[in-house]
Amino acid sequence: QIDLPRSQKSGLREAVDILEDLEGIATIFLGSEDVVRHRLVKSIIKAYDRIKKSENTVLSPEQNEGDGKDLNSSLQG
């Protein structure tokens, strides 16, 4: 779980990036359908997913074309 402000670098994100190509290391991303807790927790996750999707739409590579930033660097701060 990453709940840091965009200006703050995530150790979790950094670890995923560094380790992604190592044999024997896998990353699994869970979504709201994986939550088996209270319905409110599931609703909260879905709300954050909607926000994240709308931010990704606003920060799409096509819209950032020419400014030297890719989507990942925009999202990581």
TORMIMAR-805964 format. One record per atom (N, C-alpha, C, CB): atom name; x, y, z; residue in three letters. Coordinates in steps of 0.05 Angstrom, whole numbers, plus 5000, padded with zeros to 4 digits. Glycine has a CB too. Example, Ala and Ser with C-alpha at 12.3 -4.5 7.8 and 13.67 -1.06 7.14 Angstrom:
! TORMIMAR-805964
<"N"; <5264; 4886; 5156>; "ALA"> <"CA"; <5246; 4910; 5156>; "ALA"> <"C"; <5264; 4934; 5156>; "ALA"> <"CB"; <5226; 4911; 5181>; "ALA"> <"N"; <5257; 4955; 5142>; "SER"> <"CA"; <5273; 4979; 5143>; "SER"> <"C"; <5258; 5001; 5157>; "SER"> <"CB"; <5282; 4988; 5114>; "SER"> 
! end
This chain:
! TORMIMAR-805964
<"N"; <5017; 4976; 5000>; "GLN"> <"CA"; <5000; 5000; 5000>; "GLN"> <"C"; <5018; 5025; 5000>; "GLN"> <"CB"; <4981; 5000; 5024>; "GLN"> <"N"; <5012; 5043; 4982>; "ILE"> <"CA"; <5027; 5068; 4981>; "ILE"> <"C"; <5007; 5091; 4985>; "ILE"> <"CB"; <5042; 5071; 4953>; "ILE"> <"N"; <5011; 5106; 5007>; "ASP"> <"CA"; <4994; 5129; 5012>; "ASP"> <"C"; <5010; 5154; 5017>; "ASP"> <"CB"; <4975; 5123; 5036>; "ASP"> <"N"; <5032; 5156; 5003>; "LEU"> <"CA"; <5050; 5179; 5007>; "LEU"> <"C"; <5042; 5202; 4987>; "LEU"> <"CB"; <5079; 5171; 5002>; "LEU"> <"N"; <5048; 5226; 4994>; "PRO"> <"CA"; <5044; 5248; 4975>; "PRO"> <"C"; <5061; 5244; 4951>; "PRO"> <"CB"; <5050; 5276; 4989>; "PRO"> <"N"; <5053; 5255; 4928>; "ARG"> <"CA"; <5068; 5251; 4903>; "ARG"> <"C"; <5097; 5261; 4906>; "ARG"> <"CB"; <5054; 5265; 4881>; "ARG"> <"N"; <5102; 5281; 4922>; "SER"> <"CA"; <5128; 5292; 4924>; "SER"> <"C"; <5147; 5274; 4940>; "SER"> <"CB"; <5127; 5319; 4938>; "SER"> <"N"; <5137; 5254; 4953>; "GLN"> <"CA"; <5153; 5236; 4970>; "GLN"> <"C"; <5157; 5209; 4956>; "GLN"> <"CB"; <5140; 5232; 4997>; "GLN"> <"N"; <5182; 5201; 4954>; "LYS"> <"CA"; <5189; 5176; 4940>; "LYS"> <"C"; <5180; 5152; 4957>; "LYS"> <"CB"; <5219; 5175; 4933>; "LYS"> <"N"; <5169; 5132; 4944>; "SER"> <"CA"; <5160; 5108; 4957>; "SER"> <"C"; <5181; 5087; 4957>; "SER"> <"CB"; <5134; 5097; 4944>; "SER"> <"N"; <5189; 5077; 4980>; "GLY"> <"CA"; <5208; 5055; 4982>; "GLY"> <"C"; <5197; 5029; 4969>; "GLY"> <"CB"; <5216; 5049; 5011>; "GLY"> <"N"; <5170; 5026; 4971>; "LEU"> <"CA"; <5158; 5002; 4959>; "LEU"> <"C"; <5160; 5004; 4929>; "LEU"> <"CB"; <5128; 5000; 4968>; "LEU"> <"N"; <5153; 5027; 4917>; "ARG"> <"CA"; <5154; 5031; 4888>; "ARG"> <"C"; <5183; 5027; 4879>; "ARG"> <"CB"; <5144; 5059; 4880>; "ARG"> <"N"; <5202; 5037; 4894>; "GLU"> <"CA"; <5230; 5034; 4886>; "GLU"> <"C"; <5239; 5005; 4886>; "GLU"> <"CB"; <5248; 5051; 4905>; "GLU"> <"N"; <5231; 4990; 4907>; "ALA"> <"CA"; <5238; 4962; 4909>; "ALA"> <"C"; <5225; 4946; 4886>; "ALA"> <"CB"; <5228; 4950; 4936>; "ALA"> <"N"; <5200; 4952; 4879>; "VAL"> <"CA"; <5188; 4938; 4857>; "VAL"> <"C"; <5203; 4943; 4831>; "VAL"> <"CB"; <5158; 4947; 4854>; "VAL"> <"N"; <5211; 4968; 4826>; "ASP"> <"CA"; <5226; 4975; 4802>; "ASP"> <"C"; <5253; 4962; 4801>; "ASP"> <"CB"; <5229; 5006; 4801>; "ASP"> <"N"; <5267; 4961; 4824>; "ILE"> <"CA"; <5294; 4950; 4825>; "ILE"> <"C"; <5294; 4919; 4821>; "ILE"> <"CB"; <5308; 4957; 4851>; "ILE"> <"N"; <5274; 4906; 4833>; "LEU"> <"CA"; <5273; 4877; 4834>; "LEU"> <"C"; <5258; 4864; 4811>; "LEU"> <"CB"; <5262; 4868; 4860>; "LEU"> <"N"; <5244; 4880; 4795>; "GLU"> <"CA"; <5226; 4869; 4775>; "GLU"> <"C"; <5239; 4849; 4755>; "GLU"> <"CB"; <5213; 4891; 4760>; "GLU"> <"N"; <5264; 4853; 4749>; "ASP"> <"CA"; <5277; 4836; 4729>; "ASP"> <"C"; <5293; 4812; 4741>; "ASP"> <"CB"; <5296; 4852; 4713>; "ASP"> <"N"; <5292; 4809; 4768>; "LEU"> <"CA"; <5307; 4787; 4780>; "LEU"> <"C"; <5291; 4761; 4778>; "LEU"> <"CB"; <5312; 4794; 4810>; "LEU"> <"N"; <5306; 4740; 4770>; "GLU"> <"CA"; <5293; 4714; 4768>; "GLU"> <"C"; <5285; 4705; 4796>; "GLU"> <"CB"; <5313; 4693; 4755>; "GLU"> <"N"; <5261; 4695; 4798>; "GLY"> <"CA"; <5251; 4685; 4824>; "GLY"> <"C"; <5235; 4706; 4840>; "GLY"> <"CB"; <5274; 4676; 4841>; "GLY"> <"N"; <5234; 4731; 4829>; "ILE"> <"CA"; <5219; 4752; 4842>; "ILE"> <"C"; <5195; 4758; 4825>; "ILE"> <"CB"; <5237; 4778; 4846>; "ILE"> <"N"; <5172; 4760; 4838>; "ALA"> <"CA"; <5147; 4766; 4823>; "ALA"> <"C"; <5132; 4788; 4839>; "ALA"> <"CB"; <5129; 4741; 4819>; "ALA"> <"N"; <5117; 4804; 4825>; "THR"> <"CA"; <5101; 4824; 4837>; "THR"> <"C"; <5072; 4818; 4830>; "THR"> <"CB"; <5109; 4853; 4828>; "THR"> <"N"; <5055; 4819; 4850>; "ILE"> <"CA"; <5027; 4815; 4846>; "ILE"> <"C"; <5012; 4840; 4856>; "ILE"> <"CB"; <5017; 4789; 4861>; "ILE"> <"N"; <4995; 4851; 4839>; "PHE"> <"CA"; <4980; 4874; 4847>; "PHE"> <"C"; <4951; 4866; 4852>; "PHE"> <"CB"; <4981; 4896; 4825>; "PHE"> <"N"; <4941; 4872; 4875>; "LEU"> <"CA"; <4914; 4865; 4883>; "LEU"> <"C"; <4895; 4888; 4877>; "LEU"> <"CB"; <4913; 4857; 4913>; "LEU"> <"N"; <4871; 4880; 4870>; "GLY"> <"CA"; <4850; 4900; 4864>; "GLY"> <"C"; <4827; 4897; 4884>; "GLY"> <"CB"; <4840; 4898; 4836>; "GLY"> <"N"; <4806; 4913; 4880>; "SER"> <"CA"; <4784; 4912; 4898>; "SER"> <"C"; <4770; 4885; 4899>; "SER"> <"CB"; <4763; 4933; 4890>; "SER"> <"N"; <4771; 4870; 4877>; "GLU"> <"CA"; <4759; 4843; 4877>; "GLU"> <"C"; <4773; 4824; 4895>; "GLU"> <"CB"; <4758; 4833; 4849>; "GLU"> <"N"; <4798; 4830; 4904>; "ASP"> <"CA"; <4813; 4813; 4921>; "ASP"> <"C"; <4807; 4818; 4951>; "ASP"> <"CB"; <4842; 4817; 4916>; "ASP"> <"N"; <4793; 4839; 4957>; "VAL"> <"CA"; <4787; 4847; 4985>; "VAL"> <"C"; <4764; 4830; 4995>; "VAL"> <"CB"; <4781; 4877; 4987>; "VAL"> <"N"; <4768; 4817; 5017>; "VAL"> <"CA"; <4747; 4801; 5029>; "VAL"> <"C"; <4740; 4811; 5057>; "VAL"> <"CB"; <4755; 4771; 5030>; "VAL"> <"N"; <4742; 4837; 5060>; "ARG"> <"CA"; <4736; 4850; 5085>; "ARG"> <"C"; <4708; 4862; 5084>; "ARG"> <"CB"; <4757; 4871; 5093>; "ARG"> <"N"; <4704; 4880; 5101>; "HIS"> <"CA"; <4679; 4895; 5103>; "HIS"> <"C"; <4673; 4909; 5076>; "HIS"> <"CB"; <4679; 4915; 5126>; "HIS"> <"N"; <4648; 4911; 5068>; "ARG"> <"CA"; <4641; 4924; 5043>; "ARG"> <"C"; <4650; 4953; 5041>; "ARG"> <"CB"; <4611; 4923; 5039>; "ARG"> <"N"; <4653; 4966; 5064>; "LEU"> <"CA"; <4662; 4994; 5064>; "LEU"> <"C"; <4691; 4996; 5054>; "LEU"> <"CB"; <4659; 5006; 5092>; "LEU"> <"N"; <4708; 4976; 5063>; "VAL"> <"CA"; <4736; 4976; 5054>; "VAL"> <"C"; <4737; 4973; 5024>; "VAL"> <"CB"; <4752; 4953; 5068>; "VAL"> <"N"; <4721; 4955; 5013>; "LYS"> <"CA"; <4720; 4951; 4984>; "LYS"> <"C"; <4711; 4977; 4969>; "LYS"> <"CB"; <4701; 4928; 4977>; "LYS"> <"N"; <4691; 4991; 4981>; "SER"> <"CA"; <4682; 5016; 4969>; "SER"> <"C"; <4704; 5037; 4969>; "SER"> <"CB"; <4657; 5026; 4984>; "SER"> <"N"; <4719; 5038; 4990>; "ILE"> <"CA"; <4741; 5057; 4992>; "ILE"> <"C"; <4762; 5052; 4970>; "ILE"> <"CB"; <4754; 5057; 5020>; "ILE"> <"N"; <4769; 5026; 4967>; "ILE"> <"CA"; <4789; 5019; 4947>; "ILE"> <"C"; <4779; 5026; 4919>; "ILE"> <"CB"; <4795; 4989; 4948>; "ILE"> <"N"; <4754; 5021; 4914>; "LYS"> <"CA"; <4743; 5028; 4887>; "LYS"> <"C"; <4743; 5058; 4883>; "LYS"> <"CB"; <4714; 5017; 4885>; "LYS"> <"N"; <4738; 5073; 4903>; "ALA"> <"CA"; <4738; 5103; 4901>; "ALA"> <"C"; <4767; 5112; 4894>; "ALA"> <"CB"; <4729; 5116; 4927>; "ALA"> <"N"; <4787; 5101; 4907>; "TYR"> <"CA"; <4814; 5108; 4901>; "TYR"> <"C"; <4822; 5100; 4873>; "TYR"> <"CB"; <4834; 5096; 4921>; "TYR"> <"N"; <4813; 5076; 4864>; "ASP"> <"CA"; <4818; 5067; 4837>; "ASP"> <"C"; <4806; 5086; 4816>; "ASP"> <"CB"; <4806; 5038; 4833>; "ASP"> <"N"; <4782; 5096; 4821>; "ARG"> <"CA"; <4770; 5115; 4803>; "ARG"> <"C"; <4787; 5140; 4801>; "ARG"> <"CB"; <4741; 5122; 4812>; "ARG"> <"N"; <4796; 5150; 4823>; "ILE"> <"CA"; <4813; 5174; 4823>; "ILE"> <"C"; <4839; 5169; 4808>; "ILE"> <"CB"; <4819; 5183; 4852>; "ILE"> <"N"; <4851; 5147; 4813>; "LYS"> <"CA"; <4876; 5140; 4800>; "LYS"> <"C"; <4872; 5138; 4770>; "LYS"> <"CB"; <4887; 5113; 4811>; "LYS"> <"N"; <4850; 5126; 4761>; "LYS"> <"CA"; <4845; 5123; 4732>; "LYS"> <"C"; <4840; 5151; 4720>; "LYS"> <"CB"; <4820; 5106; 4727>; "LYS"> <"N"; <4826; 5168; 4734>; "SER"> <"CA"; <4821; 5195; 4723>; "SER"> <"C"; <4848; 5211; 4722>; "SER"> <"CB"; <4800; 5210; 4740>; "SER"> <"N"; <4865; 5207; 4741>; "GLU"> <"CA"; <4891; 5221; 4741>; "GLU"> <"C"; <4908; 5210; 4718>; "GLU"> <"CB"; <4906; 5217; 4767>; "GLU"> <"N"; <4907; 5184; 4713>; "ASN"> <"CA"; <4922; 5172; 4691>; "ASN"> <"C"; <4912; 5183; 4664>; "ASN"> <"CB"; <4921; 5142; 4692>; "ASN"> <"N"; <4886; 5187; 4662>; "THR"> <"CA"; <4875; 5198; 4638>; "THR"> <"C"; <4885; 5227; 4633>; "THR"> <"CB"; <4844; 5198; 4639>; "THR"> <"N"; <4886; 5242; 4654>; "VAL"> <"CA"; <4895; 5270; 4653>; "VAL"> <"C"; <4925; 5270; 4646>; "VAL"> <"CB"; <4890; 5285; 4679>; "VAL"> <"N"; <4940; 5252; 4657>; "LEU"> <"CA"; <4969; 5251; 4653>; "LEU"> <"C"; <4978; 5232; 4632>; "LEU"> <"CB"; <4983; 5245; 4679>; "LEU"> <"N"; <4961; 5226; 4612>; "SER"> <"CA"; <4968; 5207; 4591>; "SER"> <"C"; <4993; 5216; 4576>; "SER"> <"CB"; <4945; 5203; 4572>; "SER"> <"N"; <5009; 5197; 4566>; "PRO"> <"CA"; <5033; 5204; 4551>; "PRO"> <"C"; <5028; 5223; 4527>; "PRO"> <"CB"; <5048; 5179; 4541>; "PRO"> <"N"; <5005; 5219; 4514>; "GLU"> <"CA"; <4999; 5236; 4491>; "GLU"> <"C"; <4997; 5265; 4499>; "GLU"> <"CB"; <4973; 5227; 4477>; "GLU"> <"N"; <4985; 5270; 4523>; "GLN"> <"CA"; <4981; 5297; 4532>; "GLN"> <"C"; <5007; 5309; 4542>; "GLN"> <"CB"; <4960; 5298; 4554>; "GLN"> <"N"; <5026; 5292; 4551>; "ASN"> <"CA"; <5051; 5302; 4561>; "ASN"> <"C"; <5073; 5302; 4539>; "ASN"> <"CB"; <5061; 5285; 4584>; "ASN"> <"N"; <5066; 5295; 4515>; "GLU"> <"CA"; <5085; 5294; 4493>; "GLU"> <"C"; <5100; 5320; 4490>; "GLU"> <"CB"; <5071; 5286; 4467>; "GLU"> <"N"; <5126; 5318; 4489>; "GLY"> <"CA"; <5142; 5342; 4485>; "GLY"> <"C"; <5152; 5354; 4510>; "GLY"> <"CB"; <5126; 5362; 4470>; "GLY"> <"N"; <5143; 5345; 4534>; "ASP"> <"CA"; <5153; 5358; 4558>; "ASP"> <"C"; <5175; 5341; 4571>; "ASP"> <"CB"; <5130; 5362; 4578>; "ASP"> <"N"; <5182; 5319; 4559>; "GLY"> <"CA"; <5205; 5303; 4569>; "GLY"> <"C"; <5197; 5285; 4592>; "GLY"> <"CB"; <5226; 5321; 4578>; "GLY"> <"N"; <5172; 5284; 4600>; "LYS"> <"CA"; <5164; 5267; 4623>; "LYS"> <"C"; <5148; 5243; 4612>; "LYS"> <"CB"; <5148; 5283; 4644>; "LYS"> <"N"; <5152; 5220; 4624>; "ASP"> <"CA"; <5135; 5198; 4618>; "ASP"> <"C"; <5114; 5195; 4640>; "ASP"> <"CB"; <5151; 5171; 4614>; "ASP"> <"N"; <5095; 5177; 4636>; "LEU"> <"CA"; <5073; 5174; 4655>; "LEU"> <"C"; <5084; 5165; 4682>; "LEU"> <"CB"; <5053; 5154; 4645>; "LEU"> <"N"; <5103; 5147; 4683>; "ASN"> <"CA"; <5113; 5137; 4709>; "ASN"> <"C"; <5127; 5159; 4725>; "ASN"> <"CB"; <5132; 5114; 4705>; "ASN"> <"N"; <5143; 5175; 4712>; "SER"> <"CA"; <5156; 5196; 4727>; "SER"> <"C"; <5136; 5217; 4736>; "SER"> <"CB"; <5178; 5209; 4710>; "SER"> <"N"; <5115; 5222; 4721>; "SER"> <"CA"; <5094; 5240; 4729>; "SER"> <"C"; <5079; 5231; 4754>; "SER"> <"CB"; <5075; 5245; 4707>; "SER"> <"N"; <5074; 5204; 4755>; "LEU"> <"CA"; <5059; 5193; 4778>; "LEU"> <"C"; <5077; 5191; 4802>; "LEU"> <"CB"; <5048; 5166; 4770>; "LEU"> <"N"; <5103; 5187; 4799>; "GLN"> <"CA"; <5121; 5184; 4822>; "GLN"> <"C"; <5130; 5210; 4833>; "GLN"> <"CB"; <5145; 5167; 4814>; "GLN"> <"N"; <5125; 5232; 4820>; "GLY"> <"CA"; <5132; 5258; 4832>; "GLY"> <"C"; <5158; 5266; 4822>; "GLY"> <"CB"; <5132; 5258; 4861>; "GLY"> 
! end
